[in-house]
């Protein structure tokens, strides 16, 4: 069935499995395994759009300053084939092989290897097809099961998608968010579920450290925390329930309670108390925040001018080289993002603030995450957050346990930086107003920001989802071999989760 689908008019199978072009020289993800954890390096890749919605203009550009996507290498199949995937905390699904002819950056898409499903002896096909929709772009995938290997850790019978048609997406994706619709009938065990169920990690938890723009790589630790990569204590922030979120989707939603700016002279300005649902999204180059917050940063940031054509605040690129930070508050916890990490350079000589207005689903993207150390705990529905730091090459990984209190109360090994002297609460983060500083020159043409957080699945035909459960809103292809294959895989994983 899979071979038939992949050779159908959607996309010729030969195009999918043709020999991949040479991959750009780049360090591969280095994976180390310890007792109950899995540590893998994550690399920043320039030239790729992030998983965000398209901006105003139509030309694709390269982020020459800090890369636009963070990727990880894993192996799929038997024997294992290495694939490079965007690491995305804003969507749950694993899928491979984007259609490069319809990618928003086809030349970049063609640089990365694809998974040749015909060469895996452990792959099992199904009859189920979904369209995965993002803020911009989509992927039509056929569900299969196969072995997924991260370093020396193998998980078997993992359900994932092999793409047969996609638009505006140049790389496959490793999603790590919760299921977007928590109680949907067509949910199935994702990679994080399987890692826990098959005993690689002790619970569905991982920490993410993207590092600053001056560092070529960060790390993800499934089931662990590296205390040598942050300062201070980890603040526990409860995840909001879907009913408390703007669109009712189950993501890593937390509450932003204040914002601020620390200026080069060491003084700072802050907002009053706010209560804004936001979620960290490693697939987003920029942060997208409510319009009043976007304007508060832009109107107060040194040299910033609003460009009506692009919709960004333009800044002098030299500002990225001076002291200062953009500050975010979560209760009493402050995360200070250095100017260099918050400023985005979409084209040579042009710099903008790494924030856009979004009043529907506010997101803390890479322009925030480069300064934050975030532990994601799905089992206990909480995030633990601290100021990212670097205090030595030697790792000090602490294993995340299971049950209540799985994330240990640990303090970062790095020294905390000095706090700025607050001079007032002059940032108005609640009122929408006309921009005061208008840019009148020839501004940057900005686009290529890519699809946004996952918007759910659209089935094609039939009556069963990949979990083998009845789905009243269904539309899958077939109900035969796919039921047996995916139903058995789900039974193995869910049985393991009950034991965990």
Secondary structure as UniProt FT lines:
FT   HELIX           2..6
FT   TURN            9..10
FT   HELIX           13..17
FT   STRAND          31..34
FT   TURN            35..36
FT   STRAND          37..45
FT   TURN            46..47
FT   TURN            64..66
FT   STRAND          69..76
FT   TURN            77..80
FT   STRAND          81..88
FT   TURN            89..90
FT   STRAND          94..96
FT   HELIX           100..102
FT   TURN            104..105
FT   HELIX           106..109
FT   TURN            110..111
FT   HELIX           117..119
FT   TURN            121..122
FT   STRAND          124..133
FT   STRAND          138..150
FT   TURN            151..152
FT   STRAND          153..167
FT   STRAND          172..175
FT   TURN            182..183
FT   TURN            185..186
FT   HELIX           191..197
FT   TURN            198..199
FT   STRAND          205..209
FT   TURN            213..214
FT   STRAND          217..222
FT   STRAND          224..226
FT   HELIX           227..229
FT   STRAND          230..238
FT   HELIX           242..244
FT   STRAND          253..256
FT   STRAND          258..262
FT   TURN            264..265
FT   STRAND          267..271
FT   STRAND          276..280
FT   TURN            282..283
FT   STRAND          287..289
FT   HELIX           291..300
FT   TURN            302..303
FT   STRAND          305..307
FT   TURN            308..311
FT   STRAND          312..315
FT   HELIX           317..321
FT   STRAND          325..330
FT   TURN            331..332
FT   STRAND          333..338
FT   HELIX           339..342
FT   STRAND          343..347
FT   TURN            348..349
FT   STRAND          350..353
FT   STRAND          355..357
FT   STRAND          363..364
FT   HELIX           366..369
FT   TURN            370..371
FT   STRAND          372..377
FT   TURN            378..381
FT   STRAND          382..388
FT   STRAND          397..399
FT   TURN            404..405
FT   STRAND          421..422
FT   STRAND          457..459
FT   TURN            466..467
FT   TURN            472..473
FT   HELIX           481..499
//
